[in-house]
């Protein structure tokens, strides 16, 4: 049994950490109900912002941007 004090609630209570059932060393991070509510509220704002950012690009340019971002992400 560890005598390490419990870590403070991460991200202001928006996520919860739970030990892995298999061995307890790893952690699973999940959204709390407050986290889910925030995501639900902010997702439409995010989509509106993203659309405004991409508005100057036509469909071909958006496809090219997507391909380049994927290439950067995977290395």
Secondary structure, DSSP 8 states (H G I E B T S, - for coil): ---------GGGGTEEEEE-TTTSSSEEEEE-HHHHHHHHHHHHHHHHHHHHHHTTS-HHHHHHHHHHHHHHHH-
